[in-house]
Amino acid sequence: MANVQLIDIDKRYDDVHVVRQLNLAVAQGEFLVLVGASGCGKSTTLRMVAGLESITGGTLRIGDRVVNDLSPRDRDIAMVFQSYALYPHMTVYENMAFGLRIRKFAAAEIDKRVAEAAALLGIGDLLVRKPAALSGGQRQRVAMGRAVVREPSVFLFDEPLSNLDAKLRVQMRLEIARLHKRLGATVLYVTHDQIEAMTLADRIAVMHEGWLQQCDAPQAVYNRPASTYVATFIGSPAMNLWPVDAVLSNDSMQLIGGGVTVALSAPMAARLRAGTAWNDPAWTLGVRPQDLRVAAPGEAAHATLKVEVVEPLGAETFAFGELEGGQAPAADRDATTCQRLQAASIVRLDANFSVREGDCLPLCVAADRLHLFDRQGRRIAADAE
């Protein structure tokens, strides 16, 4: 296995800047997931590592070699594509063995590698079948087996589960996790599915419009998102974002705006006043749906949600709606920005809680679970831990 380093990597198609000054290091044996919405540059990045796309600028290293100008076959990588890309006229055995035969491996070595990979992936009884006689999950296992027999330095996965149904995706996630654990492989994996990213990755690299937004362990990205984009992309349902102004009253601080009024603790207020964010206290307050609760009778609420849609999911219920009094805060803000931040508010409720469309729910915010972002959408470092 080898490490992978992307140093100031750029990719342009004429005037379109697809990947921008990307710096990323994948450690030997690490499972790193590139995640982001369609068009963010993640698949292009993977294809540059594979040698299927040229690099406009920067340095790409695999192990101790600079591979910018090496052909794909000389990079010692194996790639699993979104489409299975199996040869329909060949058996499973022949599909898995094809790459080794091209490289002039001995027949005995080919037999050994194919048998080991087939046993690892649980497809030993499928070796004489052709792809047309396989299910989607079996075809994906064959595609992975074709990569495994190569014994490459780096495995590359380009949205390999996108063509599978929901149940098969869960099953194949487990298979990929087990495969990585058994092989100790270096893996660079691309997906738009944040659940795949959270469950598979040692680290997640979140991309947006060609820029790397954050790269950290899954739980760290979830608990301390570096930007409003990361906050809404990682986590399902997305984090609530409300435009607020920080207002001082004696020694206390309140966040007011977007239909929300939340008082901050004295220690947190002191940290915020000491930080650079206080120079422009027009902030964005982020709260995850599970960090809201319905206020008890007689308890002062921080916001009131007018319910528009109810989604019962068995173990839990989500209520979607707008906050009452959700006008823009006092600070000079672009109306479109405020409207975007307040597009919908979500609260997670107990499955037994009775709620209907049109109800107004008084909500309280968990004061120790707040996320604060500045006007540019960057996390404010002095917010709640």
C-alpha positions as CSV (number, residue, x, y, z in Angstrom):
1,M,0.0,0.0,0.0
2,A,1.1,3.6,-0.6
3,N,0.1,7.1,0.5
4,V,-1.3,9.7,-1.9
5,Q,-0.5,13.4,-1.9
6,L,-2.3,16.1,-3.8
7,I,-0.3,19.4,-3.6
8,D,-1.9,22.6,-5.0
9,I,-3.8,20.6,-7.6
10,D,-5.7,22.6,-10.2
11,K,-8.0,21.5,-13.0
12,R,-9.4,23.7,-15.7
13,Y,-11.4,23.1,-18.8
14,D,-10.8,26.2,-20.8
15,D,-12.4,29.0,-18.7
16,V,-14.1,26.6,-16.3
17,H,-12.1,26.1,-13.0
18,V,-13.2,22.7,-11.7
19,V,-10.7,21.9,-8.9
20,R,-9.0,24.8,-7.1
21,Q,-5.6,24.6,-5.2
22,L,-6.5,21.2,-3.7
23,N,-4.2,20.0,-0.9
24,L,-5.0,16.6,0.4
25,A,-2.9,13.7,1.9
26,V,-4.2,10.1,2.1
27,A,-2.1,8.1,4.5
28,Q,-1.0,4.6,3.8
29,G,-3.9,2.2,4.6
30,E,-6.4,5.1,5.1
31,F,-10.0,5.1,3.8
32,L,-10.6,8.7,2.7
33,V,-13.9,9.7,1.2
34,L,-14.4,12.7,-1.1
35,V,-17.9,13.9,-0.8
36,G,-19.9,16.8,-2.2
37,A,-22.8,17.7,-4.5
38,S,-22.7,17.0,-8.2
39,G,-20.2,19.3,-10.0
40,C,-18.1,20.0,-6.9
41,G,-14.9,18.4,-8.5
42,K,-14.7,15.2,-6.5
43,S,-14.9,12.7,-9.5
44,T,-12.5,14.9,-11.5
45,T,-10.1,14.7,-8.6
46,L,-10.3,10.9,-8.5
47,R,-9.8,10.7,-12.3
48,M,-6.7,12.9,-12.0
49,V,-5.3,10.5,-9.4
50,A,-6.1,7.6,-11.8
51,G,-4.5,9.3,-14.7
52,L,-7.7,9.5,-16.7
53,E,-7.6,13.4,-16.6
54,S,-4.6,15.6,-17.0
55,I,-3.6,17.9,-14.2
56,T,-3.6,21.6,-15.0
57,G,-1.3,22.6,-12.1
58,G,0.2,21.1,-8.9
59,T,1.9,17.9,-7.9
60,L,0.4,14.5,-7.5
61,R,2.4,11.8,-5.6
62,I,1.6,8.1,-5.1
63,G,4.1,6.7,-2.7
64,D,7.5,8.3,-3.3
65,R,6.8,9.0,-7.0
66,V,5.5,12.1,-8.8
67,V,3.0,10.6,-11.2
68,N,1.7,13.7,-13.0
69,D,2.9,12.5,-16.4
70,L,2.6,8.7,-15.8
71,S,0.0,6.7,-17.7
72,P,-2.8,5.0,-15.7
73,R,-1.2,1.5,-16.1
74,D,2.1,2.8,-14.6
75,R,0.5,4.3,-11.4
76,D,-0.2,1.0,-9.6
77,I,-3.8,1.8,-8.9
78,A,-7.1,0.0,-9.4
79,M,-10.4,1.7,-10.0
80,V,-14.0,0.6,-9.4
81,F,-16.4,2.7,-11.5
82,Q,-20.0,3.7,-11.0
83,S,-21.0,1.5,-13.9
84,Y,-19.8,-2.1,-13.4
85,A,-17.9,-2.0,-16.7
86,L,-17.8,-5.8,-17.0
87,Y,-17.3,-7.6,-20.3
88,P,-20.6,-9.2,-21.1
89,H,-19.2,-12.1,-23.2
90,M,-16.8,-13.1,-20.5
91,T,-17.4,-15.2,-17.4
92,V,-16.8,-13.8,-13.9
93,Y,-13.5,-15.6,-13.8
94,E,-12.5,-14.2,-17.1
95,N,-13.5,-10.7,-16.1
96,M,-11.4,-10.9,-13.0
97,A,-8.5,-12.5,-14.7
98,F,-8.4,-10.2,-17.8
99,G,-6.1,-7.5,-16.4
100,L,-3.6,-10.0,-15.1
101,R,-3.5,-11.8,-18.5
102,I,-2.8,-8.4,-20.2
103,R,0.1,-8.0,-17.8
104,K,1.4,-11.5,-18.7
105,F,1.0,-13.1,-15.3
106,A,1.4,-16.9,-15.2
107,A,-1.7,-19.0,-15.3
108,A,-1.1,-20.5,-11.8
109,E,-0.7,-17.0,-10.3
110,I,-3.9,-15.8,-12.0
111,D,-5.8,-18.8,-10.7
112,K,-4.5,-18.2,-7.2
113,R,-5.4,-14.5,-7.1
114,V,-8.8,-14.9,-8.6
115,A,-9.7,-17.7,-6.2
116,E,-8.5,-15.7,-3.2
117,A,-10.4,-12.6,-4.3
118,A,-13.6,-14.6,-5.0
119,A,-13.4,-16.2,-1.6
120,L,-12.9,-12.8,0.0
121,L,-15.9,-11.3,-1.7
122,G,-18.1,-14.4,-1.5
123,I,-18.5,-15.0,-5.2
124,G,-16.6,-18.3,-5.5
125,D,-19.7,-20.1,-6.8
126,L,-20.3,-17.4,-9.5
127,L,-17.0,-17.8,-11.4
128,V,-18.6,-19.6,-14.4
129,R,-21.5,-17.2,-14.8
130,K,-21.6,-14.3,-17.2
131,P,-22.7,-10.8,-16.0
132,A,-26.2,-11.1,-17.5
133,A,-26.9,-13.9,-15.0
134,L,-25.8,-11.8,-11.9
135,S,-27.7,-9.4,-9.7
136,G,-26.5,-5.7,-9.3
137,G,-24.8,-6.5,-6.0
138,Q,-23.1,-9.5,-7.5
139,R,-21.8,-7.5,-10.5
140,Q,-20.4,-4.9,-8.1
141,R,-18.6,-7.6,-6.2
142,V,-17.1,-8.8,-9.5
143,A,-16.0,-5.3,-10.3
144,M,-14.3,-5.0,-6.9
145,G,-12.8,-8.5,-7.4
146,R,-11.2,-7.3,-10.6
147,A,-9.6,-4.5,-8.7
148,V,-8.5,-6.7,-5.7
149,V,-6.6,-9.3,-7.9
150,R,-4.4,-6.5,-9.1
151,E,-3.1,-6.0,-5.5
152,P,-2.5,-2.3,-6.3
153,S,-0.9,0.4,-4.1
154,V,-4.2,2.4,-4.1
155,F,-7.9,1.6,-4.6
156,L,-10.1,4.2,-6.2
157,F,-13.9,4.0,-6.0
158,D,-16.1,6.3,-8.1
159,E,-19.6,6.3,-6.6
160,P,-19.7,2.4,-6.8
161,L,-23.1,2.1,-5.1
162,S,-25.1,4.6,-7.0
163,N,-26.8,2.1,-9.2
164,L,-28.0,-0.2,-6.4
165,D,-31.3,-0.1,-4.5
166,A,-31.3,1.1,-0.8
167,K,-31.1,-2.3,0.7
168,L,-28.2,-3.4,-1.5
169,R,-26.4,-0.1,-0.8
170,V,-26.4,-0.9,2.9
171,Q,-25.2,-4.5,2.3
172,M,-22.4,-3.3,-0.1
173,R,-21.3,-0.6,2.4
174,L,-20.7,-3.4,4.9
175,E,-18.8,-5.5,2.2
176,I,-16.5,-2.5,1.3
177,A,-15.8,-1.8,5.0
178,R,-14.9,-5.5,5.6
179,L,-12.8,-5.5,2.4
180,H,-10.8,-2.5,3.6
181,K,-10.3,-4.0,7.1
182,R,-9.0,-7.3,5.7
183,L,-6.7,-5.8,3.0
184,G,-5.5,-2.8,5.0
185,A,-5.8,-0.9,1.7
186,T,-5.3,2.7,0.8
187,V,-8.7,3.8,-0.5
188,L,-9.8,7.1,-2.1
189,Y,-13.6,6.9,-2.4
190,V,-16.0,9.3,-4.1
191,T,-19.6,9.7,-3.3
192,H,-22.4,12.3,-3.1
193,D,-24.1,10.3,-0.3
194,Q,-23.2,11.7,3.1
195,I,-24.4,8.5,4.8
196,E,-21.8,6.4,2.8
197,A,-19.2,9.0,3.8
198,M,-20.0,8.9,7.5
199,T,-20.2,5.1,7.7
200,L,-17.1,4.2,5.6
201,A,-14.5,6.9,6.0
202,D,-11.5,7.2,8.4
203,R,-11.6,10.8,7.2
204,I,-14.1,12.8,5.1
205,A,-13.0,15.5,2.6
206,V,-15.9,17.8,1.8
207,M,-15.7,19.7,-1.5
208,H,-17.8,22.6,-2.9
209,E,-17.4,24.3,-6.2
210,G,-13.8,23.0,-6.6
211,W,-12.7,24.0,-3.1
212,L,-11.9,21.7,-0.2
213,Q,-14.2,22.9,2.6
214,Q,-13.0,20.6,5.4
215,C,-11.1,17.3,5.9
216,D,-11.4,15.5,9.2
217,A,-12.8,12.4,11.0
218,P,-16.6,11.9,10.3
219,Q,-17.7,12.7,13.8
220,A,-15.5,15.8,13.9
221,V,-17.0,17.1,10.6
222,Y,-20.5,16.4,12.0
223,N,-19.9,18.0,15.4
224,R,-17.8,21.0,14.2
225,P,-18.6,21.8,10.6
226,A,-16.1,24.4,9.2
227,S,-18.7,26.2,7.1
228,T,-22.5,26.6,6.6
229,Y,-22.1,24.4,3.5
230,V,-20.6,21.5,5.4
231,A,-23.2,22.0,8.2
232,T,-26.0,21.5,5.7
233,F,-24.4,18.8,3.7
234,I,-23.3,16.5,6.5
235,G,-26.2,15.3,8.6
236,S,-29.7,14.2,7.6
237,P,-31.9,16.1,7.8
238,A,-29.8,19.2,7.3
239,M,-28.8,21.6,10.1
240,N,-31.2,24.5,10.6
241,L,-29.5,27.9,9.7
242,W,-31.0,31.2,10.9
243,P,-29.6,34.7,10.3
244,V,-29.2,36.4,13.7
245,D,-27.6,39.5,15.3
246,A,-25.6,39.4,18.5
247,V,-27.1,41.9,20.9
248,L,-25.5,42.9,24.2
249,S,-27.6,43.6,27.3
250,N,-25.5,44.4,30.4
251,D,-23.2,41.4,30.7
252,S,-25.4,39.0,28.7
253,M,-25.6,38.4,25.0
254,Q,-28.6,37.4,22.9
255,L,-28.9,36.1,19.4
256,I,-31.9,37.6,17.8
257,G,-33.3,37.3,14.3
258,G,-35.0,34.9,11.9
259,G,-37.8,34.2,14.5
260,V,-35.2,33.1,17.1
261,T,-34.2,34.6,20.4
262,V,-31.5,32.7,22.3
263,A,-29.6,33.9,25.4
264,L,-25.9,32.8,25.5
265,S,-24.1,31.7,28.7
266,A,-21.7,34.3,30.2
267,P,-18.6,32.3,29.4
268,M,-19.6,31.8,25.8
269,A,-20.5,35.5,25.5
270,A,-17.1,36.4,26.9
271,R,-15.3,34.2,24.4
272,L,-17.3,35.6,21.5
273,R,-16.7,39.2,22.5
274,A,-12.9,38.5,22.7
275,G,-12.8,37.0,19.2
276,T,-12.5,38.7,15.9
277,A,-16.0,37.7,14.9
278,W,-17.3,40.5,17.2
279,N,-16.1,43.0,14.7
280,D,-19.1,42.0,12.6
281,P,-21.8,40.4,14.8
282,A,-24.2,39.6,11.9
283,W,-23.9,35.8,12.3
284,T,-25.7,32.7,11.3
285,L,-27.0,30.4,14.1
286,G,-27.0,26.7,13.3
287,V,-29.0,24.1,15.2
288,R,-29.5,20.4,14.3
289,P,-33.1,19.1,14.3
290,Q,-32.3,16.8,17.3
291,D,-31.0,19.7,19.3
292,L,-34.4,21.4,19.4
293,R,-37.2,20.3,21.7
294,V,-40.8,21.3,22.3
295,A,-41.0,23.7,25.3
296,A,-42.7,22.5,28.5
297,P,-45.9,24.2,29.6
298,G,-45.1,27.6,31.0
299,E,-41.5,27.4,29.7
300,A,-40.2,30.4,27.7
301,A,-39.6,29.3,24.1
302,H,-36.7,30.4,21.9
303,A,-38.8,30.1,18.7
304,T,-42.2,28.9,17.4
305,L,-42.5,26.6,14.4
306,K,-45.6,26.6,12.2
307,V,-45.7,23.1,11.0
308,E,-46.2,22.6,7.2
309,V,-45.2,19.0,6.7
310,V,-45.0,16.0,9.0
311,E,-42.8,13.0,8.2
312,P,-43.4,10.0,10.5
313,L,-40.5,7.5,10.1
314,G,-41.5,4.9,12.7
315,A,-38.8,5.4,15.3
316,E,-39.0,9.2,15.0
317,T,-41.0,12.0,13.4
318,F,-39.7,15.1,11.6
319,A,-41.8,18.3,11.4
320,F,-40.9,20.9,8.8
321,G,-42.1,24.5,8.6
322,E,-41.4,28.1,9.1
323,L,-40.5,30.0,12.2
324,E,-43.0,32.7,13.2
325,G,-41.6,36.2,13.1
326,G,-38.9,35.1,10.8
327,Q,-38.1,38.5,9.4
328,A,-34.5,39.6,8.6
329,P,-32.4,40.7,11.6
330,A,-31.5,44.3,12.2
331,A,-28.0,44.2,10.7
332,D,-27.7,45.1,7.0
333,R,-28.2,41.8,5.3
334,D,-29.0,40.7,1.7
335,A,-32.6,39.7,1.6
336,T,-31.8,36.7,-0.6
337,T,-29.3,35.4,1.9
338,C,-31.8,35.6,4.7
339,Q,-34.5,33.9,2.6
340,R,-32.0,31.1,1.7
341,L,-31.0,30.5,5.3
342,Q,-34.7,30.4,6.5
343,A,-35.9,28.2,3.6
344,A,-37.2,25.5,6.0
345,S,-36.8,24.7,9.6
346,I,-36.9,21.1,10.9
347,V,-37.3,19.6,14.4
348,R,-37.0,15.9,15.3
349,L,-39.8,14.7,17.6
350,D,-40.4,11.5,19.5
351,A,-42.4,9.0,17.4
352,N,-45.3,9.2,19.9
353,F,-45.5,13.0,19.8
354,S,-48.8,14.0,18.3
355,V,-48.4,16.8,15.7
356,R,-50.4,17.8,12.6
357,E,-49.9,20.2,9.8
358,G,-50.9,23.7,10.9
359,D,-49.8,23.2,14.5
360,C,-47.5,25.8,16.2
361,L,-44.8,24.2,18.2
362,P,-42.9,26.3,20.8
363,L,-39.3,25.2,20.6
364,C,-36.3,25.4,22.9
365,V,-32.7,25.3,21.7
366,A,-30.0,23.2,23.4
367,A,-27.7,26.0,24.5
368,D,-24.7,23.7,24.6
369,R,-25.2,22.5,21.0
370,L,-25.1,25.8,19.1
371,H,-23.1,26.4,15.9
372,L,-22.2,29.9,14.9
373,F,-20.9,31.1,11.5
374,D,-19.8,34.6,10.4
375,R,-21.1,36.6,7.4
376,Q,-18.9,34.6,5.0
377,G,-20.3,31.3,6.3
378,R,-17.1,30.3,8.2
379,R,-17.3,28.7,11.6
380,I,-16.7,31.0,14.6
381,A,-14.1,29.3,16.7
382,A,-15.3,30.6,20.0
383,D,-18.7,29.0,19.8
384,A,-20.0,26.2,22.0
385,E,-17.9,23.1,22.3
